[in-house]
Amino acid sequence: MSGWNKWGIRRKLFSVIILILLFNVVVLLVMGSTLFAGFYQSNKIGELKKSANQIRQAYQQNSETFYDEISLIENENTLVSVFSVGDDGSLKVLYHSRADKGEGRSSEVPRDLPPMVPSNKMEEWKKELLTRIQDLDESFDVQGFGARSGNGRMDITLATRLDANLYLFMQTPKDFIRSTADLAVIYTALLSIGILLIGSVIIYFVVARVTKPIQQIQKVAGQIAKMDFSDRCEIKGGDEIAMLGTSINHMSEELEASIEKLVEANQVLQNDLVRQQQTDRMRQQFVANVSHDFKTPLTLMISYAEAIAESAQNDHLQEYCEIIIGEGNKLSQMVGRLLNLSKLENGIDQVEKSIFCLSEVFDQVINNQRIITERQNVTAKKELDEEFIVYADYQKIEQVVTNLFENAVKYTPPGGTVVIAAGRQNGKCHVSVINTGDHIAEEDLENLFESFYRADKSRTRGTQSYGLGLAIVKVVMEAHGQRYGVENIDKGVKFWFELELSDLNDEEQDPLHILV
């Protein structure tokens, strides 16, 4: 079967047609004589019945065509006998094909039985014939009936009643049927062999002509698969192959036009991407430079303000210094985050993975943020399905959890709750930070992780946020190659990210660097 599957359609078609012709010749040689003889015999019996009916009708109508009908069937290599049966059971032949044909109905008829019956078989033949016609009406008794000569030849016979005592007997030799069938089979077989020899040559070229358009279509389709649209299928006629070729040509034209449009659009996108990358690099470089340049002056401003505050005798002067120190610290924190983000985006700060317990990170974040949660009257909870051991950068994941926790606390109303939870999901550790409060507008959800983005809604009013915390979350999680996101849930908002669970049998996850 595998060899057949590798054949081309031309070879397959040629092979199938030749096999059919060969099968025809084999059937003719093996079974043709028997099948043809059976068909011929069935057809001959039908002719005998038809002729017997016509002879009966001519006799009943006392028509002069009686002997004409007999003559017609005699011309078909059939012997006809008409005889009567006396009251004493004696059989009297009134007409027989081999005696005085053409003299019409006569009282002087041959006294002998049909000459095909040997004299020593005469009485036996009479008894058998009388038995056959005993219960006949106008129906037919057809059978292969007895041996008529010493050579054992078999005949097909038909017996039927013409009137009360008059019977019609017809017989034709089966040997003639057999010889005719054999001759017909030999002739047909020779003719089939000749057709096979001549037809194989014709079929080879016809199949080649039929499959040539298919081969061309295959060639064009292969070029289309390689994005070469220069060739077209040659269309001749209106059959299914021509329609397929037309469809291939149309598809090639449409694909060529579509790809040209895609190439143009891709070029535009590439240009936009280059510009975007250049803009991002300029922004990152600007942020890095500005942040670095701000850090030293801010440190000096805060230091001098602290020195003035310590030596100030005037209460107003001391208050002003404290305001300068507080705002300076805020700017210093923002600059620190900008520097951190810049390092992450530029790949300066690499991810260094280790194995650690996630519960410890949660405890440390909640403990570090206790002053903020107590000040804003927010309840912090930790929920873990199990003590998850993960494989990630401990410091950066702690920073992610801290940023998400601070963000959640910032937008949780007094008396609300912030929950840090972790569970197993799709083979990963699914970490979520959930806070009660207002939902985020749907149009803002996809932009929350962009640098300096703030949703201009009631949720963000009155908060000290510069849009850097979530941007750091994005960069850290992308560096880990893990998913993250945000969604509105019932009575609050859920920020989430995924972490790789630790496999202590994995050589890449060094168990010696477990942090707890």
C-alpha positions as CSV (number, residue, x, y, z in Angstrom):
1,M,0.0,0.0,0.0
2,S,2.9,2.4,0.8
3,G,4.2,1.8,-2.8
4,W,0.8,2.5,-4.2
5,N,0.6,5.8,-2.3
6,K,3.9,6.9,-3.8
7,W,2.7,6.4,-7.3
8,G,1.6,9.3,-9.4
9,I,-2.0,9.7,-10.6
10,R,-1.0,8.9,-14.2
11,R,0.5,5.6,-13.2
12,K,-2.4,4.8,-10.9
13,L,-5.0,5.4,-13.6
14,F,-3.1,3.5,-16.2
15,S,-2.7,0.5,-13.8
16,V,-6.3,0.4,-12.8
17,I,-7.6,0.5,-16.4
18,I,-5.2,-2.2,-17.5
19,L,-6.2,-4.4,-14.5
20,I,-9.9,-4.0,-15.4
21,L,-9.2,-5.1,-19.0
22,L,-7.1,-8.1,-17.8
23,F,-9.8,-9.1,-15.4
24,N,-12.3,-9.0,-18.2
25,V,-10.1,-11.4,-20.3
26,V,-9.6,-13.7,-17.4
27,V,-13.3,-13.9,-16.6
28,L,-14.1,-14.6,-20.2
29,L,-11.5,-17.4,-20.4
30,V,-12.4,-19.0,-17.0
31,M,-16.2,-18.6,-16.7
32,G,-17.2,-17.2,-20.1
33,S,-18.3,-20.5,-21.6
34,T,-20.5,-21.5,-18.7
35,L,-22.0,-18.1,-18.3
36,F,-22.7,-17.7,-22.0
37,A,-24.1,-21.2,-22.3
38,G,-26.5,-20.5,-19.4
39,F,-27.6,-17.2,-20.9
40,Y,-28.0,-18.8,-24.3
41,Q,-30.0,-21.7,-22.9
42,S,-32.3,-19.4,-21.0
43,N,-32.8,-17.3,-24.1
44,K,-33.5,-20.5,-26.1
45,I,-36.1,-21.7,-23.7
46,G,-37.8,-18.3,-24.0
47,E,-37.8,-18.7,-27.8
48,L,-39.3,-22.2,-27.5
49,K,-42.1,-21.0,-25.3
50,K,-42.8,-18.0,-27.5
51,S,-42.9,-20.2,-30.6
52,A,-45.1,-22.8,-28.9
53,N,-47.6,-20.0,-28.0
54,Q,-47.7,-18.8,-31.6
55,I,-48.1,-22.4,-32.9
56,R,-51.0,-22.9,-30.5
57,Q,-52.7,-19.7,-31.5
58,A,-52.4,-20.6,-35.2
59,Y,-53.8,-24.0,-34.5
60,Q,-56.7,-22.7,-32.4
61,Q,-57.6,-20.2,-35.1
62,N,-57.3,-22.9,-37.8
63,S,-54.9,-20.6,-39.5
64,E,-52.9,-21.5,-42.6
65,T,-49.8,-20.0,-40.8
66,F,-49.7,-23.1,-38.6
67,Y,-46.9,-24.8,-40.6
68,D,-45.3,-21.4,-41.2
69,E,-44.9,-20.9,-37.5
70,I,-43.4,-24.4,-37.2
71,S,-41.1,-23.7,-40.1
72,L,-39.8,-20.5,-38.4
73,I,-38.7,-22.4,-35.2
74,E,-37.3,-25.3,-37.3
75,N,-34.9,-22.7,-38.9
76,E,-33.5,-22.2,-35.3
77,N,-32.0,-25.7,-35.2
78,T,-35.1,-27.1,-33.5
79,L,-37.1,-30.3,-34.2
80,V,-40.9,-30.1,-34.0
81,S,-43.3,-33.0,-33.5
82,V,-47.0,-33.0,-33.4
83,F,-48.7,-36.1,-32.1
84,S,-52.0,-37.4,-30.6
85,V,-52.7,-39.9,-27.9
86,G,-55.5,-42.5,-28.4
87,D,-57.9,-43.8,-25.8
88,D,-55.8,-46.9,-25.5
89,G,-52.7,-44.7,-24.7
90,S,-51.1,-45.3,-28.1
91,L,-49.0,-42.4,-29.5
92,K,-49.5,-41.3,-33.1
93,V,-47.1,-38.9,-34.8
94,L,-49.0,-36.4,-37.0
95,Y,-46.0,-34.2,-37.9
96,H,-42.3,-34.4,-37.6
97,S,-39.6,-32.0,-38.8
98,R,-37.7,-34.7,-40.8
99,A,-40.7,-36.2,-42.7
100,D,-42.6,-34.6,-45.6
101,K,-42.1,-31.0,-44.6
102,G,-44.0,-28.5,-46.7
103,E,-47.0,-30.8,-47.6
104,G,-49.2,-29.2,-44.9
105,R,-51.5,-31.0,-42.6
106,S,-52.2,-34.5,-43.9
107,S,-53.9,-37.7,-42.8
108,E,-51.0,-39.6,-44.2
109,V,-48.3,-39.0,-41.7
110,P,-45.1,-40.9,-41.0
111,R,-45.6,-43.9,-38.8
112,D,-42.2,-43.9,-37.3
113,L,-41.1,-41.7,-34.3
114,P,-38.5,-39.0,-34.6
115,P,-35.4,-40.6,-36.2
116,M,-33.2,-39.0,-33.4
117,V,-34.5,-41.7,-31.1
118,P,-32.7,-45.0,-31.4
119,S,-35.0,-48.0,-32.0
120,N,-33.9,-49.8,-28.8
121,K,-35.0,-46.7,-26.9
122,M,-38.3,-46.2,-28.6
123,E,-40.6,-47.8,-26.0
124,E,-38.8,-46.2,-23.1
125,W,-39.0,-42.7,-24.8
126,K,-42.8,-43.2,-25.5
127,K,-43.4,-44.1,-21.8
128,E,-41.4,-41.1,-20.6
129,L,-43.2,-38.8,-23.0
130,L,-46.7,-40.0,-22.1
131,T,-45.8,-39.5,-18.4
132,R,-44.7,-35.9,-19.1
133,I,-47.9,-34.9,-21.0
134,Q,-50.3,-36.7,-18.6
135,D,-51.2,-33.6,-16.6
136,L,-50.4,-30.9,-19.1
137,D,-52.9,-28.2,-19.9
138,E,-51.6,-25.1,-21.8
139,S,-48.6,-24.8,-19.6
140,F,-45.1,-25.9,-20.6
141,D,-42.9,-28.7,-19.5
142,V,-39.3,-27.7,-20.3
143,Q,-36.3,-29.8,-19.3
144,G,-33.1,-31.5,-20.5
145,F,-34.7,-34.7,-21.7
146,G,-32.9,-38.0,-22.2
147,A,-30.2,-39.1,-24.6
148,R,-31.4,-39.1,-28.1
149,S,-28.6,-41.0,-29.7
150,G,-25.8,-43.4,-28.9
151,N,-23.3,-40.6,-28.4
152,G,-25.1,-39.5,-25.2
153,R,-26.1,-36.1,-26.5
154,M,-28.5,-34.1,-24.3
155,D,-31.4,-31.9,-25.7
156,I,-33.6,-29.2,-24.4
157,T,-37.2,-30.2,-24.9
158,L,-40.6,-28.5,-24.5
159,A,-43.9,-30.3,-24.4
160,T,-47.4,-28.6,-24.3
161,R,-51.0,-29.4,-25.2
162,L,-52.7,-28.0,-28.3
163,D,-56.2,-29.4,-27.7
164,A,-57.7,-32.4,-25.9
165,N,-55.6,-35.1,-27.5
166,L,-53.1,-33.2,-29.6
167,Y,-49.7,-32.3,-28.2
168,L,-46.7,-30.3,-29.4
169,F,-43.2,-31.5,-28.8
170,M,-40.1,-29.4,-29.5
171,Q,-36.4,-30.2,-29.0
172,T,-33.1,-28.5,-29.7
173,P,-29.6,-30.0,-29.0
174,K,-27.6,-28.6,-26.0
175,D,-24.4,-29.5,-27.8
176,F,-25.1,-26.8,-30.3
177,I,-25.6,-24.3,-27.5
178,R,-22.3,-25.4,-25.9
179,S,-20.3,-25.2,-29.2
180,T,-21.8,-21.8,-30.0
181,A,-21.0,-20.5,-26.5
182,D,-17.4,-21.8,-26.7
183,L,-17.0,-20.2,-30.1
184,A,-18.4,-16.9,-28.9
185,V,-16.1,-17.0,-25.8
186,I,-13.0,-17.6,-27.9
187,Y,-13.9,-14.9,-30.3
188,T,-14.7,-12.4,-27.5
189,A,-11.5,-13.3,-25.6
190,L,-9.4,-12.8,-28.7
191,L,-11.1,-9.6,-29.4
192,S,-10.6,-8.5,-25.7
193,I,-6.9,-9.4,-25.9
194,G,-6.5,-7.3,-29.1
195,I,-8.4,-4.4,-27.4
196,L,-6.1,-4.8,-24.4
197,L,-2.9,-4.6,-26.5
198,I,-4.0,-1.7,-28.6
199,G,-6.0,0.0,-25.8
200,S,-3.0,-0.1,-23.4
201,V,-1.0,2.1,-25.8
202,I,-4.0,4.4,-26.4
203,I,-4.8,4.5,-22.6
204,Y,-1.2,5.4,-21.8
205,F,-1.2,8.5,-24.0
206,V,-4.8,9.4,-23.0
207,V,-4.0,9.2,-19.3
208,A,-0.9,11.2,-19.9
209,R,-3.0,13.9,-21.6
210,V,-5.6,13.8,-18.8
211,T,-3.1,14.1,-16.0
212,K,-0.9,16.7,-17.6
213,P,-3.1,19.6,-16.4
214,I,-3.1,18.1,-12.9
215,Q,0.7,18.0,-12.9
216,Q,0.8,21.6,-14.1
217,I,-1.7,22.6,-11.3
218,Q,0.5,20.7,-8.8
219,K,3.6,22.6,-10.0
220,V,1.9,26.0,-9.8
221,A,0.5,25.1,-6.3
222,G,4.0,24.2,-5.2
223,Q,5.4,27.6,-6.5
224,I,2.5,29.4,-4.7
225,A,3.6,27.6,-1.5
226,K,7.0,29.1,-2.0
227,M,5.5,32.5,-2.5
228,D,6.2,32.5,-6.2
229,F,3.2,33.8,-8.1
230,S,4.8,34.1,-11.6
231,D,3.2,31.0,-13.2
232,R,-0.4,30.4,-14.1
233,C,-2.3,27.2,-14.9
234,E,-3.1,26.8,-18.6
235,I,-6.9,26.5,-18.9
236,K,-8.5,24.3,-21.7
237,G,-12.1,23.3,-21.8
238,G,-14.7,23.6,-19.0
239,D,-14.4,20.3,-17.0
240,E,-13.6,20.0,-13.3
241,I,-9.8,20.1,-13.9
242,A,-10.2,23.3,-15.9
243,M,-12.4,24.8,-13.1
244,L,-9.7,23.7,-10.5
245,G,-7.0,25.4,-12.6
246,T,-9.1,28.6,-12.8
247,S,-9.5,28.5,-9.0
248,I,-5.8,28.1,-8.5
249,N,-5.1,31.1,-10.8
250,H,-7.6,33.2,-8.9
251,M,-6.2,32.1,-5.6
252,S,-2.7,33.0,-6.8
253,E,-3.8,36.5,-7.9
254,E,-5.6,37.1,-4.6
255,L,-2.7,35.8,-2.5
256,E,-0.2,37.9,-4.5
257,A,-2.3,41.0,-4.0
258,S,-2.9,40.3,-0.3
259,I,0.8,39.6,0.4
260,E,1.8,42.8,-1.4
261,K,-0.6,44.6,1.0
262,L,0.8,42.7,3.9
263,V,4.4,43.6,2.9
264,E,3.5,47.3,2.7
265,A,1.7,47.1,6.0
266,N,4.6,45.2,7.6
267,Q,7.1,47.8,6.3
268,V,5.0,50.6,7.9
269,L,4.8,48.6,11.1
270,Q,8.6,48.0,11.1
271,N,9.2,51.7,10.6
272,D,6.8,52.5,13.4
273,L,8.5,49.8,15.6
274,V,11.9,51.3,14.8
275,R,10.7,54.7,15.7
276,Q,9.0,53.4,18.9
277,Q,12.2,51.6,19.9
278,Q,14.2,54.7,19.3
279,T,11.7,56.7,21.3
280,D,11.8,54.1,24.1
281,R,15.6,54.2,24.1
282,M,15.6,58.0,24.2
283,R,13.1,57.9,27.0
284,Q,15.0,55.3,29.0
285,Q,18.2,57.2,28.5
286,F,16.6,60.5,29.5
287,V,15.0,58.9,32.6
288,A,18.3,57.3,33.6
289,N,20.3,60.5,33.1
290,V,17.7,62.7,34.8
291,S,17.3,60.3,37.7
292,H,21.1,60.1,38.2
293,D,21.5,63.8,37.9
294,F,18.6,64.4,40.4
295,K,19.9,62.0,43.0
296,T,22.9,64.0,44.2
297,P,21.2,67.4,44.4
298,L,18.2,65.9,46.2
299,T,20.5,64.2,48.8
300,L,22.3,67.5,49.4
301,M,18.9,69.4,49.7
302,I,17.6,66.9,52.2
303,S,20.9,67.0,54.2
304,Y,21.0,70.8,54.4
305,A,17.4,71.0,55.3
306,E,17.9,68.5,58.1
307,A,20.9,70.5,59.3
308,I,18.9,73.8,59.2
309,A,16.0,72.1,61.1
310,E,18.3,70.9,63.8
311,S,19.8,74.3,64.5
312,A,16.7,76.4,63.8
313,Q,15.3,78.4,66.7
314,N,12.3,79.6,64.8
315,D,9.3,77.3,64.8
316,H,8.2,78.4,61.3
317,L,11.7,77.8,59.9
318,Q,11.7,74.4,61.4
319,E,8.3,73.6,59.9
320,Y,9.5,74.8,56.5
321,C,12.5,72.6,56.7
322,E,10.4,69.5,57.6
323,I,8.2,70.2,54.5
324,I,11.4,70.4,52.4
325,I,12.7,67.2,53.9
326,G,9.4,65.3,53.4
327,E,9.0,66.4,49.8
328,G,12.6,65.7,49.1
329,N,12.2,62.2,50.4
330,K,9.3,61.7,48.1
331,L,11.3,62.9,45.2
332,S,14.2,60.7,46.3
333,Q,11.9,57.7,46.4
334,M,10.6,58.5,42.9
335,V,14.1,59.0,41.5
336,G,15.1,55.6,43.1
337,R,12.3,53.9,41.4
338,L,13.1,55.6,38.1
339,L,16.7,54.3,38.4
340,N,15.5,50.9,39.3
341,L,13.1,50.8,36.3
342,S,15.8,52.1,34.0
343,K,18.2,49.3,35.1
344,L,15.6,46.6,34.6
345,E,14.5,47.9,31.1
346,N,18.1,48.2,30.0
347,G,19.0,44.7,31.3
348,I,21.6,46.1,33.7
349,D,19.9,44.5,36.6
350,Q,19.7,40.8,35.7
351,V,17.3,38.2,37.1
352,E,19.1,35.9,39.5
353,K,16.8,33.0,40.3
354,S,16.9,30.9,43.5
355,I,14.5,28.7,45.4
356,F,12.6,30.3,48.3
357,C,9.4,30.0,50.3
358,L,6.7,32.4,49.1
359,S,5.1,32.6,52.5
360,E,8.1,34.4,53.9
361,V,7.9,37.0,51.2
362,F,4.2,37.7,52.1
363,D,5.0,37.9,55.9
364,Q,7.9,40.3,55.3
365,V,5.8,42.6,53.0
366,I,2.9,42.7,55.4
367,N,5.2,43.4,58.3
368,N,7.1,46.2,56.4
369,Q,3.8,47.9,55.4
370,R,2.1,47.6,58.9
371,I,2.5,51.3,59.6
372,I,0.8,52.3,56.4
373,T,-2.1,49.8,56.8
374,E,-2.7,50.9,60.4
375,R,-2.6,54.6,59.4
376,Q,-5.2,54.0,56.7
377,N,-7.3,51.6,58.9
378,V,-6.8,48.8,56.3
379,T,-6.8,45.1,57.3
380,A,-4.0,43.0,55.6
381,K,-4.5,39.2,55.3
382,K,-2.4,36.3,53.9
383,E,-4.1,33.3,52.3
384,L,-2.1,30.3,51.0
385,D,-3.3,26.9,49.9
386,E,0.1,25.5,50.8
387,E,3.6,26.6,51.6
388,F,4.7,27.3,48.1
389,I,8.4,26.9,47.1
390,V,9.1,28.9,44.0
391,Y,12.0,29.4,41.6
392,A,12.5,33.1,40.9
393,D,14.6,36.2,41.9
394,Y,13.8,36.7,45.6
395,Q,14.6,40.4,45.7
396,K,12.6,41.3,42.6
397,I,9.6,39.2,43.5
398,E,9.6,40.9,47.0
399,Q,9.6,44.2,45.2
400,V,6.7,43.1,42.9
401,V,4.6,42.0,45.9
402,T,5.5,45.2,47.8
403,N,4.5,47.4,44.8
404,L,1.2,45.6,44.4
405,F,0.5,45.7,48.1
406,E,1.3,49.5,48.3
407,N,-0.9,50.1,45.3
408,A,-3.7,48.1,46.8
409,V,-3.5,49.8,50.2
410,K,-3.4,53.2,48.5
411,Y,-6.8,52.6,46.8
412,T,-8.5,50.8,49.6
413,P,-11.1,52.9,51.6
414,P,-10.8,53.0,55.4
415,G,-12.1,49.9,57.0
416,G,-11.3,47.9,53.8
417,T,-9.2,44.8,53.3
418,V,-6.1,43.8,51.3
419,V,-5.5,40.1,50.8
420,I,-2.3,38.5,49.5
421,A,-3.2,35.0,48.3
422,A,-1.5,32.2,46.4
423,G,-2.8,28.9,44.9
424,R,-1.9,26.3,42.4
425,Q,-3.2,26.9,38.9
426,N,-2.2,25.2,35.6
427,G,1.0,23.9,37.1
428,K,2.0,27.4,38.3
429,C,1.9,29.3,41.5
430,H,-0.9,31.9,41.0
431,V,-0.2,35.0,43.3
432,S,-2.9,37.6,43.7
433,V,-3.2,40.9,45.6
434,I,-6.9,41.8,46.2
435,N,-8.3,45.0,47.6
436,T,-11.8,46.1,48.3
437,G,-12.9,49.4,46.8
438,D,-13.9,51.0,43.6
439,H,-13.5,49.2,40.2
440,I,-11.0,50.4,37.6
441,A,-12.6,51.7,34.3
442,E,-12.3,49.1,31.6
443,E,-10.5,51.5,29.2
444,D,-7.8,51.9,31.9
445,L,-7.1,48.3,32.7
446,E,-4.8,47.6,29.7
447,N,-2.7,50.7,30.4
448,L,-2.1,50.4,34.1
449,F,1.3,48.8,33.8
450,E,2.7,51.5,31.5
451,S,5.2,54.0,32.9
452,F,3.7,57.2,34.4
453,Y,0.1,56.1,33.5
454,R,-2.6,57.2,36.0
455,A,-6.3,56.6,35.5
456,D,-7.9,60.0,35.7
457,K,-10.9,58.7,37.7
458,S,-12.2,59.1,41.2
459,R,-10.1,56.0,42.2
460,T,-6.8,58.0,41.7
461,R,-7.8,61.3,43.2
462,G,-5.9,62.4,46.2
463,T,-3.2,59.7,45.9
464,Q,0.5,60.2,45.6
465,S,1.2,58.0,42.6
466,Y,3.6,58.4,39.7
467,G,2.7,55.2,37.8
468,L,6.1,53.6,38.4
469,G,5.3,50.8,40.8
470,L,3.1,48.8,38.3
471,A,5.6,49.5,35.5
472,I,8.3,47.8,37.6
473,V,5.9,44.9,38.1
474,K,5.6,44.6,34.3
475,V,9.3,44.6,33.6
476,V,10.1,42.1,36.4
477,M,7.5,39.6,35.4
478,E,8.5,39.9,31.7
479,A,12.1,39.3,32.7
480,H,10.9,36.1,34.5
481,G,8.9,35.1,31.4
482,Q,5.7,34.8,33.5
483,R,2.1,36.1,33.0
484,Y,0.6,39.0,35.0
485,G,-2.6,41.1,34.9
486,V,-5.4,42.9,36.6
487,E,-9.2,42.5,36.7
488,N,-12.2,43.8,38.4
489,I,-13.9,41.4,40.8
490,D,-16.9,41.5,43.1
491,K,-16.5,44.4,45.5
492,G,-12.9,45.1,44.5
493,V,-9.8,44.8,42.2
494,K,-7.4,41.9,41.8
495,F,-3.8,42.2,40.6
496,W,-2.1,38.8,39.9
497,F,1.0,37.2,38.5
498,E,2.4,33.7,38.1
499,L,5.6,32.1,39.3
500,E,7.4,28.9,38.5
501,L,7.1,26.2,41.1
502,S,10.3,24.7,42.4
503,D,11.4,21.2,41.4
504,L,14.2,20.2,43.8
505,N,15.2,17.4,41.4
506,D,15.9,19.9,38.6
507,E,19.6,20.4,38.3
508,E,19.0,24.0,36.9
509,Q,17.2,24.9,40.2
510,D,20.1,24.7,42.6
511,P,18.7,23.5,46.0
512,L,21.8,25.1,47.7
513,H,20.3,28.5,47.1
514,I,17.1,28.1,49.0
515,L,16.1,31.4,50.7
516,V,13.7,31.2,53.6
